Amino acid sequence: MASDKQPLRIGLIGFGCVGQGFYDIVQQQPGLGLAVARIAVKNPDKPRPLPADRFTYHADELLADATLDVLVEVIDDAAEAFRLVSAALRQGRRVVTANKAMLARHLPELVQLEQNFGGALLYEAAVCGSIPVIRTLDAYFSHEPLRAVLGIFNGSSNYVLTRMSEEGSDYGPALAEAQAQGFAETDPALDMGAFDPRSKAVILAAHAYGVFLNPDEVLNLGIEAIGAADIAHAAARGQKIKVVASVQRLPNGRVAALVTPQLLGPESPLFTVEHEFNGVLVEGEYAGPQFLRGRGAGGHPTGSAVLADVLALRRGLRYGYAKRPTAPAVQPADELALDVYLRHADVGVLREVLTWLELPAAALRTDVHGVYATGVVPLLRLVQWRDELRAAGVFVARRGEVRLTEVAEAAGSGHYQVDEARLA
């Protein structure tokens, strides 16, 4: 184990964008007392900036190496990441991970392994890159009731929306530019379909409210079907479209989470978050609104969050999950509703969608760009039909905050809206 005179020995699993970014930061700061002692990668034929003898091609060798003080996992395979991280925790090891999809699926089990075997698991880099939102929630707001945690959690989709707004272009060219700039993957489905920010919202729910959510039960609607007409529709009203992930406490004390495109005005602090940047709004009961903004992706920004976790482990930091014993219930989807905007180039398709979502034909509207629809839709219908909406190429955005249905309100609940204007 590392002492005051010996560097902390790190086993690095993965050497892609984040792994290389972290390695580069460590190399540039020798005074930190850190040493990347071993690096495990999967593909022996991939060109890398370090000599081949710096790598091993079997990550289990790092698990078996007791001389390593900290294991850092930064691979993109969620199933393999879970196998490695859970095995390390069973050994009582100290682990840092950046795999948000793995954490969203397995966080309850990982927390239990950490407690059972005495290891430690930190994962700031899994949510919003360089923004220290998990540490902020876990430490600063560990005992304060929160009204909401919401924001732009995905830089790739935000970059596409920014370029569409700036250029008046359609989705395809903006996505191609994002991919050329390295802000979007070759397969953009996780980012553009809002699966990535959904995972991050699930992780933040554990720290904001002590709630472990099933990601499959959290609504996620993406921007794959967005067009220039939608951007222009928002701009004509002085608004922008942003993909907003939110976890919030309702007036009845229950928690609701969802990720959708949303029409936002300049009163929202998210209105000016552009390109690959992320923005997070934390609304405390007593502290009021706090807004954090920073780069949400990239090797060095995310690598800096990995570094912060490694140094925190050296100091003995663990997440407290202080709110877990008093975690509130999750509001059932059938008791929630959203005021939505919908568009499709084919009016016949749009009419069929209205029947799916229980909206009347009177919901259809017309602007200079064609036909669209608006109306209040039960959240459960959006959850049930999200795959069909995606397959049909229907763009859906919410126009306001989550609201309780009449049934829920009759039971003693009301409508709560986050006071974003206080940060404008």
C-alpha positions as CSV (number, residue, x, y, z in Angstrom):
1,M,0.0,0.0,0.0
2,A,1.1,3.6,-0.6
3,S,2.7,5.6,2.1
4,D,3.5,9.3,2.4
5,K,6.8,8.7,0.5
6,Q,5.6,6.1,-2.0
7,P,3.1,7.0,-4.8
8,L,-0.4,5.6,-4.8
9,R,-0.3,2.7,-7.3
10,I,-3.2,2.8,-9.8
11,G,-4.5,0.1,-12.0
12,L,-6.2,1.6,-15.0
13,I,-8.8,-0.5,-16.9
14,G,-9.5,1.1,-20.2
15,F,-7.4,3.5,-22.3
16,G,-9.9,5.3,-24.5
17,C,-10.8,9.0,-24.4
18,V,-11.3,9.2,-20.6
19,G,-8.5,6.7,-19.7
20,Q,-6.0,8.6,-21.8
21,G,-7.2,11.9,-20.4
22,F,-6.8,10.7,-16.8
23,Y,-3.3,9.3,-17.6
24,D,-2.2,12.5,-19.2
25,I,-3.3,14.6,-16.2
26,V,-1.5,12.3,-13.8
27,Q,1.7,12.4,-15.9
28,Q,1.6,16.2,-16.0
29,Q,1.3,16.5,-12.2
30,P,4.1,14.3,-10.7
31,G,3.7,16.2,-7.4
32,L,0.4,14.5,-6.7
33,G,2.1,11.3,-5.7
34,L,0.2,9.1,-8.1
35,A,1.5,6.4,-10.4
36,V,-0.5,4.6,-13.1
37,A,1.3,1.3,-12.5
38,R,-0.7,-1.0,-14.8
39,I,-3.0,-0.5,-17.7
40,A,-5.5,-3.1,-19.0
41,V,-7.0,-2.8,-22.5
42,K,-9.1,-5.2,-24.6
43,N,-7.7,-4.9,-28.2
44,P,-4.0,-5.7,-28.6
45,D,-4.0,-4.5,-32.2
46,K,-5.3,-1.0,-31.6
47,P,-2.7,1.7,-32.1
48,R,-1.9,3.5,-28.8
49,P,0.4,6.4,-27.8
50,L,2.4,4.2,-25.3
51,P,4.7,1.3,-25.8
52,A,3.0,-2.1,-26.0
53,D,4.8,-3.3,-22.9
54,R,2.8,-0.8,-20.8
55,F,-0.4,-2.8,-21.4
56,T,-1.9,-6.0,-20.3
57,Y,-4.8,-7.5,-22.2
58,H,-6.5,-9.2,-19.3
59,A,-8.2,-6.9,-16.8
60,D,-8.4,-9.8,-14.2
61,E,-4.7,-9.5,-13.8
62,L,-5.2,-6.1,-12.2
63,L,-7.9,-7.6,-9.8
64,A,-5.3,-10.2,-8.8
65,D,-2.6,-7.6,-8.2
66,A,-2.6,-6.8,-4.5
67,T,0.1,-4.1,-4.9
68,L,-2.4,-1.8,-6.7
69,D,-4.0,0.7,-4.2
70,V,-6.8,1.9,-6.5
71,L,-8.6,0.4,-9.5
72,V,-9.9,2.9,-12.1
73,E,-12.5,1.5,-14.5
74,V,-13.2,3.6,-17.6
75,I,-14.4,1.1,-20.3
76,D,-17.6,1.4,-22.4
77,D,-18.9,-2.1,-21.9
78,A,-21.5,-1.9,-19.1
79,A,-21.7,-5.7,-18.5
80,E,-17.9,-6.1,-18.3
81,A,-17.6,-3.0,-16.1
82,F,-20.1,-4.5,-13.6
83,R,-18.2,-7.8,-13.5
84,L,-14.9,-6.1,-12.8
85,V,-16.2,-3.5,-10.3
86,S,-18.3,-6.0,-8.4
87,A,-15.4,-8.4,-8.2
88,A,-13.1,-5.6,-6.9
89,L,-15.6,-4.6,-4.3
90,R,-15.9,-8.2,-3.1
91,Q,-12.2,-8.0,-2.5
92,G,-12.7,-4.9,-0.4
93,R,-10.9,-2.8,-3.0
94,R,-11.0,1.0,-3.6
95,V,-12.6,1.6,-7.0
96,V,-13.4,4.6,-9.3
97,T,-15.7,4.1,-12.2
98,A,-17.1,6.4,-15.0
99,N,-19.6,3.9,-16.4
100,K,-23.0,5.6,-15.9
101,A,-25.0,2.8,-17.7
102,M,-23.6,0.2,-15.4
103,L,-24.2,2.3,-12.3
104,A,-27.8,3.0,-13.2
105,R,-28.5,-0.7,-13.6
106,H,-26.6,-2.0,-10.6
107,L,-26.1,0.8,-8.0
108,P,-28.1,-0.9,-5.2
109,E,-26.1,-4.1,-5.5
110,L,-22.8,-2.2,-5.7
111,V,-23.6,-0.1,-2.6
112,Q,-24.4,-3.4,-0.7
113,L,-21.1,-4.9,-1.8
114,E,-19.2,-1.9,-0.6
115,Q,-20.9,-2.1,2.8
116,N,-20.5,-5.9,3.1
117,F,-16.8,-6.1,2.2
118,G,-15.4,-2.8,3.3
119,G,-14.4,-1.4,-0.1
120,A,-15.1,2.0,-1.5
121,L,-16.7,3.1,-4.7
122,L,-16.7,6.6,-6.2
123,Y,-18.0,7.7,-9.5
124,E,-18.1,11.5,-10.0
125,A,-16.9,11.1,-13.6
126,A,-20.1,9.2,-14.5
127,V,-22.3,12.3,-14.3
128,C,-21.7,15.5,-16.2
129,G,-18.0,15.3,-16.8
130,S,-16.1,18.0,-14.8
131,I,-19.1,19.2,-12.9
132,P,-18.8,18.0,-9.2
133,V,-22.6,17.4,-8.8
134,I,-22.4,14.0,-7.0
135,R,-20.0,15.3,-4.4
136,T,-22.1,18.4,-4.0
137,L,-25.3,16.4,-3.4
138,D,-23.6,13.8,-1.1
139,A,-21.8,16.3,1.1
140,Y,-23.3,19.8,0.9
141,F,-27.0,18.7,0.6
142,S,-26.8,15.4,2.5
143,H,-29.3,16.6,5.1
144,E,-31.2,19.3,3.2
145,P,-34.5,18.5,1.5
146,L,-34.3,19.1,-2.2
147,R,-37.1,20.3,-4.4
148,A,-35.4,19.3,-7.6
149,V,-32.2,18.4,-9.4
150,L,-32.5,19.0,-13.1
151,G,-30.4,20.0,-16.1
152,I,-28.7,19.3,-19.4
153,F,-26.8,16.1,-18.7
154,N,-25.6,15.2,-22.2
155,G,-23.2,17.4,-24.2
156,S,-23.6,15.5,-27.5
157,S,-27.3,16.2,-27.9
158,N,-26.9,19.7,-26.6
159,Y,-24.2,20.3,-29.3
160,V,-26.6,19.1,-32.0
161,L,-29.4,21.4,-30.7
162,T,-27.0,24.4,-30.6
163,R,-25.8,23.9,-34.1
164,M,-29.4,23.5,-35.4
165,S,-30.4,26.7,-33.7
166,E,-27.3,28.6,-35.0
167,E,-27.4,27.4,-38.5
168,G,-31.1,26.8,-39.0
169,S,-30.1,23.3,-40.3
170,D,-31.8,20.0,-39.9
171,Y,-30.9,17.2,-37.5
172,G,-28.8,15.1,-39.9
173,P,-26.1,17.7,-40.8
174,A,-25.9,18.9,-37.2
175,L,-25.3,15.3,-36.0
176,A,-22.7,14.7,-38.7
177,E,-20.9,17.8,-37.5
178,A,-21.0,16.7,-33.9
179,Q,-19.6,13.3,-34.9
180,A,-16.8,15.0,-37.0
181,Q,-15.9,17.2,-34.0
182,G,-15.8,14.2,-31.6
183,F,-18.8,15.3,-29.6
184,A,-21.0,12.4,-30.7
185,E,-20.3,8.7,-31.2
186,T,-20.5,6.8,-34.5
187,D,-23.6,5.2,-33.1
188,P,-25.3,8.1,-31.4
189,A,-28.4,6.3,-30.1
190,L,-27.5,6.4,-26.4
191,D,-27.0,10.2,-26.5
192,M,-29.6,11.3,-29.0
193,G,-32.2,8.9,-27.6
194,A,-31.7,10.3,-24.1
195,F,-30.6,7.0,-22.6
196,D,-27.3,8.5,-21.4
197,P,-28.9,11.4,-19.4
198,R,-31.5,8.9,-18.1
199,S,-28.7,6.9,-16.5
200,K,-27.3,10.0,-15.0
201,A,-30.7,11.1,-13.6
202,V,-31.0,7.6,-12.0
203,I,-27.6,8.0,-10.3
204,L,-28.4,11.5,-9.1
205,A,-31.7,10.3,-7.6
206,A,-29.8,8.1,-5.2
207,H,-27.9,11.1,-3.8
208,A,-30.6,13.7,-4.0
209,Y,-33.4,11.6,-2.4
210,G,-31.9,8.3,-1.4
211,V,-34.1,6.6,-4.1
212,F,-32.8,3.7,-6.3
213,L,-34.8,3.9,-9.6
214,N,-35.2,1.3,-12.3
215,P,-34.0,3.1,-15.5
216,D,-36.6,1.2,-17.6
217,E,-39.4,2.9,-15.7
218,V,-38.0,6.4,-16.2
219,L,-39.4,8.1,-19.3
220,N,-36.7,9.1,-21.9
221,L,-37.6,10.8,-25.1
222,G,-34.8,11.9,-27.4
223,I,-34.2,14.2,-30.4
224,E,-33.8,11.7,-33.2
225,A,-37.0,13.1,-34.9
226,I,-36.3,16.8,-34.4
227,G,-36.3,19.0,-37.4
228,A,-35.6,22.6,-38.4
229,A,-39.4,23.3,-38.1
230,D,-39.2,22.5,-34.4
231,I,-36.3,24.8,-33.7
232,A,-38.0,27.6,-35.7
233,H,-41.3,27.0,-33.8
234,A,-39.5,27.5,-30.5
235,A,-37.5,30.5,-31.7
236,A,-40.7,32.2,-32.9
237,R,-41.8,32.1,-29.2
238,G,-38.5,33.3,-27.9
239,Q,-37.6,29.8,-26.7
240,K,-35.0,27.1,-27.3
241,I,-35.3,23.3,-27.2
242,K,-33.1,21.5,-24.7
243,V,-33.0,17.9,-23.5
244,V,-33.7,18.3,-19.8
245,A,-33.4,15.5,-17.2
246,S,-35.1,16.1,-14.0
247,V,-35.6,14.4,-10.6
248,Q,-38.0,16.3,-8.4
249,R,-40.0,16.1,-5.2
250,L,-43.8,16.6,-5.7
251,P,-46.0,18.4,-3.3
252,N,-47.1,15.1,-1.8
253,G,-43.5,14.2,-1.0
254,R,-43.1,11.6,-3.7
255,V,-40.4,11.7,-6.3
256,A,-40.7,11.8,-10.1
257,A,-37.9,11.4,-12.7
258,L,-37.9,11.8,-16.5
259,V,-35.8,13.0,-19.5
260,T,-37.4,14.8,-22.4
261,P,-36.8,17.6,-24.8
262,Q,-38.3,20.8,-23.4
263,L,-39.2,24.2,-24.6
264,L,-37.4,26.7,-22.4
265,G,-37.4,30.5,-22.3
266,P,-34.6,32.9,-21.3
267,E,-35.8,32.9,-17.7
268,S,-34.3,29.4,-17.4
269,P,-30.5,29.2,-16.6
270,L,-30.4,26.3,-19.1
271,F,-31.3,28.6,-21.9
272,T,-27.7,29.8,-22.4
273,V,-26.0,26.4,-21.9
274,E,-24.8,25.7,-25.4
275,H,-22.6,23.3,-27.4
276,E,-21.0,20.4,-25.4
277,F,-21.6,22.1,-22.1
278,N,-23.8,20.7,-19.3
279,G,-25.7,22.6,-16.7
280,V,-27.2,21.4,-13.4
281,L,-29.8,23.2,-11.3
282,V,-30.1,22.1,-7.6
283,E,-33.1,23.6,-5.9
284,G,-32.7,23.3,-2.1
285,E,-35.5,23.8,0.4
286,Y,-33.5,26.2,2.4
287,A,-30.4,27.0,0.4
288,G,-32.5,27.9,-2.7
289,P,-31.3,27.4,-6.2
290,Q,-27.7,26.6,-7.1
291,F,-26.5,26.4,-10.7
292,L,-23.4,24.4,-11.9
293,R,-22.1,24.6,-15.4
294,G,-19.1,23.0,-17.1
295,R,-17.9,20.7,-19.8
296,G,-19.9,17.5,-19.7
297,A,-17.6,15.3,-21.8
298,G,-14.1,15.0,-23.2
299,G,-10.9,13.2,-22.0
300,H,-9.5,16.0,-19.8
301,P,-12.7,17.3,-18.2
302,T,-13.9,13.7,-17.4
303,G,-10.4,12.7,-16.5
304,S,-10.2,15.5,-14.0
305,A,-13.3,14.1,-12.2
306,V,-11.6,10.6,-12.2
307,L,-8.5,12.3,-10.6
308,A,-10.7,14.0,-8.0
309,D,-12.1,10.6,-7.0
310,V,-8.7,9.0,-6.8
311,L,-7.4,11.7,-4.5
312,A,-10.6,11.5,-2.4
313,L,-10.2,7.8,-1.9
314,R,-6.7,8.5,-0.7
315,R,-8.2,10.7,2.0
316,G,-10.7,8.0,2.9
317,L,-13.8,9.6,1.4
318,R,-16.9,7.4,0.9
319,Y,-20.4,8.4,-0.3
320,G,-22.8,8.6,2.6
321,Y,-26.2,8.0,1.0
322,A,-27.5,9.8,4.0
323,K,-31.1,10.1,2.6
324,R,-31.4,6.4,1.9
325,P,-33.1,5.4,5.2
326,T,-35.8,8.0,4.7
327,A,-36.2,7.7,0.9
328,P,-39.6,8.8,-0.4
329,A,-41.8,6.7,-2.6
330,V,-41.7,7.1,-6.4
331,Q,-44.8,8.7,-7.9
332,P,-46.6,6.2,-10.2
333,A,-46.6,7.2,-13.8
334,D,-50.3,6.8,-14.1
335,E,-50.8,9.8,-11.7
336,L,-48.6,12.2,-13.7
337,A,-49.1,14.2,-16.9
338,L,-47.1,16.4,-19.2
339,D,-48.1,19.4,-21.4
340,V,-46.5,18.4,-24.7
341,Y,-45.7,19.6,-28.2
342,L,-45.7,17.0,-31.0
343,R,-44.8,17.2,-34.7
344,H,-44.6,14.9,-37.7
345,A,-44.5,15.8,-41.4
346,D,-47.3,13.3,-42.2
347,V,-50.6,14.5,-40.8
348,G,-52.0,11.0,-40.9
349,V,-49.2,9.7,-38.6
350,L,-49.8,12.6,-36.3
351,R,-53.5,11.9,-36.1
352,E,-52.8,8.3,-35.2
353,V,-50.4,9.4,-32.5
354,L,-53.1,11.5,-31.0
355,T,-55.1,8.3,-30.4
356,W,-52.1,6.6,-28.8
357,L,-51.8,9.5,-26.4
358,E,-55.5,10.0,-25.7
359,L,-55.5,13.5,-27.2
360,P,-58.5,14.8,-29.2
361,A,-58.3,15.8,-32.9
362,A,-58.7,19.4,-31.7
363,A,-55.2,19.2,-30.4
364,L,-53.9,19.7,-34.0
365,R,-52.5,23.1,-34.7
366,T,-50.9,24.8,-37.8
367,D,-48.0,27.2,-38.2
368,V,-45.9,28.3,-41.1
369,H,-44.0,25.0,-41.0
370,G,-47.0,22.7,-41.1
371,V,-49.1,20.8,-38.7
372,Y,-48.3,20.1,-35.0
373,A,-50.2,19.2,-31.9
374,T,-50.3,20.3,-28.3
375,G,-52.0,19.0,-25.2
376,V,-51.8,17.4,-21.8
377,V,-50.8,13.7,-22.0
378,P,-50.7,11.1,-19.2
379,L,-47.1,10.2,-18.5
380,L,-48.0,6.5,-18.5
381,R,-49.1,6.8,-22.2
382,L,-45.7,8.3,-23.1
383,V,-43.9,5.5,-21.3
384,Q,-46.0,2.9,-23.0
385,W,-45.7,4.3,-26.5
386,R,-42.1,5.7,-26.4
387,D,-40.7,3.0,-28.7
388,E,-43.5,3.4,-31.2
389,L,-43.1,7.2,-31.1
390,R,-39.4,6.8,-31.8
391,A,-40.0,4.3,-34.6
392,A,-42.6,6.5,-36.2
393,G,-40.2,9.5,-36.2
394,V,-42.5,11.7,-34.0
395,F,-40.8,14.6,-32.2
396,V,-42.1,15.2,-28.7
397,A,-41.2,18.0,-26.3
398,R,-42.7,19.1,-23.0
399,R,-43.9,22.7,-22.6
400,G,-43.8,22.8,-18.8
401,E,-43.1,20.9,-15.6
402,V,-44.5,17.6,-14.5
403,R,-48.0,17.9,-13.1
404,L,-50.2,15.5,-11.1
405,T,-53.3,14.2,-12.6
406,E,-56.8,15.1,-11.4
407,V,-56.9,11.8,-9.5
408,A,-53.7,12.5,-7.7
409,E,-54.7,16.1,-6.9
410,A,-58.0,15.0,-5.6
411,A,-56.1,12.8,-3.1
412,G,-54.5,15.9,-1.7
413,S,-51.6,16.8,-4.1
414,G,-51.0,19.9,-6.1
415,H,-48.7,21.2,-8.9
416,Y,-45.2,22.2,-8.1
417,Q,-42.9,24.1,-10.5
418,V,-39.2,24.6,-10.0
419,D,-38.4,28.3,-9.7
420,E,-35.9,28.5,-12.5
421,A,-36.5,32.2,-13.0
422,R,-34.6,33.0,-9.7
423,L,-31.4,32.1,-11.5
424,A,-32.0,34.0,-14.7
